Amino acid sequence: MTIGCFKKKKAFGRSILDIKKELKKKRNQKANGLSLYMLPKGERMLIHSIHQITNKWNKNNVTRTQAYFDFYIQHPEIHWALLGHMVSRNGGWNMTDLKGDLLARLLSEKEQNNFYLFLERGNWLIFQDVYPQLLLYQQSVKINRNLFHLLPFLNVSVFMEVIWNHFWEYGDRYLLAIATIINEQSYLEERVVHHPHFKETVLDTLGFKLYDFLRFNHIIFPLYQHEKIEKKPALIGDTLYHFGSLYERIMLGKRLYAILFQQTSVLKDVLLWAGKHPHTGSRADYWEDLFHSVNESAPGAVYQRKTKHCERKKGMPRIYSPRLKYAWKNVDHTPAEKGDWFNDLSVIDYLVKDEKNTGGEIHEKYCKAMEKIELAIIAKKAIFLRQE
């Protein structure tokens, strides 16, 4: 290890200790009924404005995904905004899959609706938690003054208040990004993953177990390799193997961050693709030869395999992958549940740089997942026909 690397590692370790010390202090402080009227008029107006802007962009997956990207372009130092944008694209693709050629043939209409509400609730919750943080940071930069004392008035965890203050002082982009991953996944834990309604209607159902078995749970990042614009982009990413595990979700987030930000060339190539392809929710956004946002199959036609070795079979129509606005209506959400998830200092251990860049090899896994799902559709049809 070089002297420079040793100093950086030592400084990072010191940062973790400082954060732990500050979190202990904050955790022991009692929150005594915060009220907006405690704040000066200008800060109350800022809080109101942040809520309005957040609500404006929190309409659906497409608007949220675009908001993340626009913010990253303005503030590239906030790495999570791009990571959030790319992961949110995948959330949109998962939503439209439920109405597309493949999953719609395996899941009942009720299951499709339940799955969508589950995905949409998580997507909505994360945005209403994280986007106000981004806007508050933006305003802090604008006036060159730390405004993170306002985070409790936006119902943001004390964990992120400490992290944002640390970032304002030291500018550690990695630490802020990983802390945001920890925060958002922890925020979802009780509100979605262990929520009784979603456990009953989604997570404990045979449909979800089938979805998990078919491994149609890859997070993919399309990119133009070596900044060369091509009709079909390359794909990199990783796979979530156990959605119910907070540890697995956080570690996946860390691996995805490493894929995206450890190599400058990859970051440039992903940004090039994302900038040229506004998110619509259709998988045709990244693979026009295999997917199409208009259904090219004849109504009521028996499903036939359309792919072979990750290519569309000659003469076969493309896989239907609708745009989000045609697949699902916007949802009026009930307010987010109150409460701070942070109650255990051990989550700080996730901040340690222990993830490795896996290289992001996902293409073959993704293709095999599509093959599995096509075979499952054909098998289901065959069983149905035998029962008739």
C-alpha positions in Angstrom: 0.0 0.0 0.0 1.4 3.4 -0.9 1.7 6.2 1.6 -1.1 8.2 -0.3 -3.5 5.2 -0.1 -2.7 4.7 3.6 -3.5 8.3 4.3 -6.8 8.2 2.4 -7.8 5.0 4.2 -6.9 6.5 7.6 -8.9 9.7 6.7 -11.9 7.7 5.6 -11.8 5.7 8.9 -11.6 8.9 10.8 -14.7 10.1 8.9 -16.6 7.0 9.9 -15.7 7.5 13.5 -16.8 11.2 13.4 -20.1 10.2 11.8 -20.7 7.5 14.4 -20.0 10.0 17.2 -22.4 12.5 15.8 -25.1 9.9 15.2 -24.8 8.8 18.9 -25.3 12.4 20.0 -28.3 13.0 17.7 -29.9 9.7 18.6 -29.8 10.6 22.3 -31.5 13.9 21.7 -35.2 13.9 22.1 -37.3 15.4 19.2 -39.7 17.7 21.0 -42.6 18.3 18.6 -41.0 20.1 15.6 -43.2 22.8 14.2 -42.7 24.9 11.0 -43.7 27.9 13.0 -40.4 27.6 14.9 -38.7 28.6 11.7 -38.2 32.1 10.1 -40.6 33.0 7.3 -38.1 32.5 4.6 -37.3 28.9 5.7 -41.0 28.1 6.0 -41.5 29.3 2.5 -38.5 27.1 1.3 -40.0 24.0 3.0 -43.4 24.7 1.2 -41.6 25.2 -2.1 -39.7 21.9 -1.7 -42.9 20.1 -1.1 -44.6 21.6 -4.1 -41.7 20.8 -6.5 -41.4 17.3 -5.1 -45.2 16.7 -5.6 -44.9 18.0 -9.1 -42.3 15.4 -10.1 -43.7 12.6 -8.0 -46.5 11.8 -10.4 -45.3 8.5 -11.8 -42.1 6.5 -12.5 -41.3 8.5 -15.7 -41.5 11.9 -14.1 -39.4 10.7 -11.1 -36.8 9.1 -13.3 -36.4 12.3 -15.4 -36.1 14.5 -12.3 -33.2 12.4 -11.0 -31.4 12.7 -14.3 -32.0 16.4 -14.6 -30.6 16.9 -11.0 -27.5 14.9 -11.7 -26.7 16.9 -14.9 -26.9 20.1 -12.7 -25.0 18.5 -9.8 -22.7 15.7 -10.9 -21.1 15.7 -7.5 -24.3 14.0 -6.2 -23.5 10.5 -7.5 -26.7 8.9 -6.1 -28.9 11.0 -8.4 -27.5 9.1 -11.5 -27.6 5.8 -9.7 -31.2 6.5 -8.6 -32.1 7.5 -12.2 -30.7 4.2 -13.7 -32.3 2.0 -11.0 -35.6 3.9 -11.4 -35.5 3.1 -15.1 -35.4 -0.5 -14.2 -38.4 0.0 -11.8 -40.4 1.4 -14.8 -39.4 -1.5 -17.0 -40.6 -3.9 -14.3 -43.9 -2.1 -14.1 -44.6 -2.3 -17.8 -43.4 -5.9 -18.0 -46.6 -6.7 -16.0 -48.6 -5.5 -19.0 -46.3 -6.7 -21.7 -45.9 -9.9 -23.8 -44.3 -12.0 -21.1 -45.4 -11.6 -17.5 -49.0 -10.7 -18.4 -49.3 -14.3 -19.7 -48.1 -15.8 -16.4 -49.8 -13.5 -13.8 -53.5 -13.0 -13.3 -54.9 -9.4 -13.7 -55.2 -9.2 -9.9 -51.6 -10.2 -9.5 -50.5 -7.7 -12.1 -52.3 -4.9 -10.3 -50.9 -5.9 -6.9 -47.4 -6.1 -8.2 -47.7 -2.7 -9.8 -49.0 -1.1 -6.6 -46.1 -2.7 -4.8 -43.5 -1.4 -7.2 -45.2 2.0 -7.5 -45.4 2.5 -3.8 -41.7 1.8 -3.3 -40.8 4.1 -6.2 -43.1 6.9 -4.8 -41.8 6.6 -1.3 -38.1 6.8 -2.2 -38.7 9.9 -4.3 -40.7 11.8 -1.6 -37.9 11.0 0.8 -34.8 11.7 -1.2 -35.9 14.5 -3.6 -36.5 17.0 -0.9 -33.0 16.3 0.3 -31.6 17.0 -3.1 -33.6 20.2 -3.4 -32.4 21.4 0.0 -28.8 20.7 -1.0 -29.4 22.7 -4.3 -30.6 25.6 -2.3 -27.7 25.4 0.1 -25.3 25.6 -2.8 -27.2 28.5 -4.3 -27.0 30.6 -1.2 -23.6 29.1 -0.1 -25.1 28.2 3.4 -25.7 24.9 5.1 -29.5 24.4 5.4 -29.5 20.8 6.6 -31.0 21.8 10.0 -34.3 21.8 8.0 -34.2 18.1 7.1 -36.2 17.1 10.2 -39.0 19.4 9.0 -39.0 17.3 5.8 -39.4 14.1 7.8 -35.9 13.0 6.8 -33.9 10.6 9.0 -31.4 11.9 11.5 -29.0 9.6 9.8 -29.1 11.7 6.6 -28.9 14.9 8.5 -25.5 13.8 9.9 -24.4 12.5 6.5 -25.3 15.7 4.6 -23.5 17.9 7.2 -20.5 15.7 6.8 -20.7 16.0 3.0 -21.0 19.8 3.2 -17.8 19.9 5.2 -15.7 17.3 3.5 -17.3 16.6 0.1 -16.9 12.8 0.2 -19.1 11.8 -2.8 -18.7 8.0 -2.2 -19.8 8.3 1.4 -22.9 10.3 0.6 -23.9 7.9 -2.2 -23.6 4.8 -0.1 -25.3 6.5 2.9 -28.2 7.4 0.6 -28.5 3.8 -0.5 -28.5 2.7 3.1 -31.1 5.3 4.0 -33.5 4.6 1.1 -33.4 0.8 1.6 -33.9 1.1 5.3 -36.7 3.6 4.7 -38.5 1.0 2.6 -38.0 -1.9 5.1 -41.1 -1.4 7.3 -43.1 0.7 4.8 -43.0 -1.8 1.9 -40.9 -4.9 2.4 -42.4 -5.9 5.8 -45.7 -4.1 5.4 -48.5 -6.6 6.1 -50.5 -5.5 3.0 -47.7 -6.0 0.6 -46.6 -9.3 2.3 -50.0 -10.7 1.8 -50.7 -9.4 -1.7 -47.3 -9.7 -3.2 -44.3 -11.0 -1.3 -45.9 -14.2 0.1 -47.7 -15.1 -3.2 -46.8 -17.9 -5.6 -46.7 -15.3 -8.4 -43.9 -13.4 -6.6 -42.0 -16.6 -6.0 -42.3 -17.5 -9.7 -41.0 -14.0 -10.6 -38.1 -14.6 -8.3 -37.4 -18.1 -9.6 -37.4 -16.9 -13.2 -34.7 -14.4 -12.2 -36.4 -11.6 -14.0 -35.0 -9.3 -11.3 -31.9 -8.0 -13.0 -30.8 -4.3 -12.7 -29.4 -3.4 -16.1 -27.6 -0.3 -17.3 -27.5 0.2 -21.1 -24.5 2.0 -22.4 -22.7 2.9 -25.6 -19.3 1.3 -25.3 -16.3 3.5 -25.9 -18.7 6.4 -26.6 -19.6 4.8 -29.9 -23.3 5.3 -30.7 -24.8 2.0 -32.0 -28.4 0.8 -32.7 -28.1 -1.8 -29.9 -26.3 -0.7 -26.7 -24.3 -3.0 -24.5 -25.8 -4.0 -21.1 -24.1 -4.1 -17.7 -25.6 -4.6 -14.3 -26.2 -7.0 -11.4 -28.9 -9.2 -9.9 -30.9 -9.0 -6.7 -31.3 -12.6 -5.3 -33.3 -12.0 -2.2 -35.6 -8.9 -2.1 -36.6 -9.5 1.4 -33.1 -9.0 2.8 -32.1 -5.5 3.7 -28.4 -6.6 3.6 -28.8 -8.0 0.0 -30.5 -4.8 -1.2 -27.9 -2.5 0.3 -25.0 -4.7 -1.1 -26.6 -4.7 -4.5 -26.8 -0.9 -4.4 -23.1 -0.7 -3.5 -22.1 -3.1 -6.3 -24.2 -1.0 -8.8 -22.5 2.1 -7.5 -19.1 0.5 -8.1 -20.1 -0.6 -11.7 -21.2 3.0 -12.5 -18.5 5.1 -10.8 -15.3 3.1 -10.5 -14.5 3.5 -14.2 -14.7 6.9 -15.9 -15.3 5.2 -19.3 -18.3 3.3 -18.0 -19.8 6.5 -16.5 -19.4 8.4 -19.8 -20.9 5.6 -21.8 -23.9 5.2 -19.6 -24.5 9.0 -19.6 -24.2 9.1 -23.3 -26.9 6.5 -23.7 -29.2 8.0 -21.0 -28.9 11.4 -22.5 -30.1 10.2 -25.9 -32.9 8.0 -24.6 -35.5 9.7 -22.4 -37.2 7.2 -20.1 -40.6 6.0 -21.3 -40.9 2.7 -19.3 -40.7 0.6 -22.5 -37.8 -1.8 -22.9 -37.7 -0.7 -26.5 -35.8 2.3 -25.0 -32.7 0.2 -25.1 -33.4 -2.7 -27.4 -35.6 -1.7 -30.4 -34.9 -4.9 -32.4 -36.2 -7.1 -29.6 -38.9 -5.0 -28.0 -41.6 -2.7 -29.3 -44.0 -0.3 -27.5 -46.8 -1.3 -29.9 -48.1 -4.9 -29.9 -47.1 -6.4 -33.2 -48.7 -9.8 -32.5 -52.2 -10.7 -33.8 -54.9 -10.5 -31.1 -55.5 -13.8 -29.3 -52.5 -15.5 -31.0 -50.9 -18.5 -29.3 -47.5 -17.4 -27.9 -44.5 -18.7 -29.7 -40.9 -18.2 -28.7 -39.5 -15.0 -30.1 -35.9 -15.3 -29.0 -33.0 -17.6 -29.5 -29.5 -17.0 -28.2 -30.6 -13.5 -27.2 -31.7 -12.5 -30.7 -35.2 -12.2 -32.2 -36.0 -15.2 -34.2 -36.3 -14.5 -37.9 -39.8 -13.5 -39.0 -41.1 -13.2 -35.4 -42.8 -10.0 -34.1 -41.0 -8.1 -31.4 -41.8 -8.6 -27.7 -44.5 -6.1 -26.6 -43.2 -3.7 -24.0 -45.6 -0.8 -23.6 -44.8 2.7 -22.5 -45.7 3.4 -18.9 -48.4 6.0 -19.7 -50.3 3.4 -21.7 -49.8 0.5 -19.3 -50.8 2.1 -15.9 -52.7 5.1 -14.6 -51.1 7.4 -12.0 -51.8 6.5 -8.4 -53.0 8.8 -5.6 -50.9 7.7 -2.7 -51.7 7.8 1.0 -49.2 9.9 2.9 -45.9 8.2 3.9 -45.8 6.6 7.3 -44.1 8.8 9.9 -41.1 7.7 11.9 -37.4 7.5 11.7 -36.0 4.1 10.7 -32.6 4.9 12.3 -32.2 3.1 15.6 -29.1 0.9 15.2 -25.5 2.3 14.8 -24.4 -1.0 13.1 -25.7 0.3 9.8 -22.6 2.5 9.7 -20.6 -0.7 8.8 -22.2 -0.6 5.3 -20.2 2.6 4.7 -16.9 0.8 4.6 -15.5 0.3 1.1 -15.8 -3.5 0.9 -17.6 -3.9 -2.4 -15.8 -5.0 -5.5 -16.5 -4.1 -9.1 -18.0 -7.3 -10.4 -17.5 -6.0 -14.0 -21.3 -5.9 -14.5 -21.6 -9.0 -16.7 -25.3 -9.3 -17.1 -26.1 -9.9 -20.7 -26.1 -13.7 -20.6 -28.0 -13.9 -17.4 -30.6 -11.5 -18.7 -31.0 -13.5 -21.9 -31.4 -16.7 -20.0 -34.1 -15.1 -17.9 -36.1 -14.2 -21.0 -35.7 -17.8 -22.3 -36.9 -19.2 -19.0 -40.0 -17.0 -19.0 -40.8 -17.8 -22.6 -40.6 -21.6 -21.8 -42.7 -21.0 -18.7 -45.4 -19.4 -20.9 -45.4 -22.3 -23.3 -45.5 -24.8 -20.5 -48.4 -23.1 -18.8 -50.3 -23.1 -22.1 -49.6 -26.8 -22.6 -50.8 -27.7 -19.1 -54.0 -25.6 -19.7 -54.7 -27.3 -23.0 -54.3 -30.8 -21.4 -56.8 -29.8 -18.7 -59.5 -28.8 -21.3 
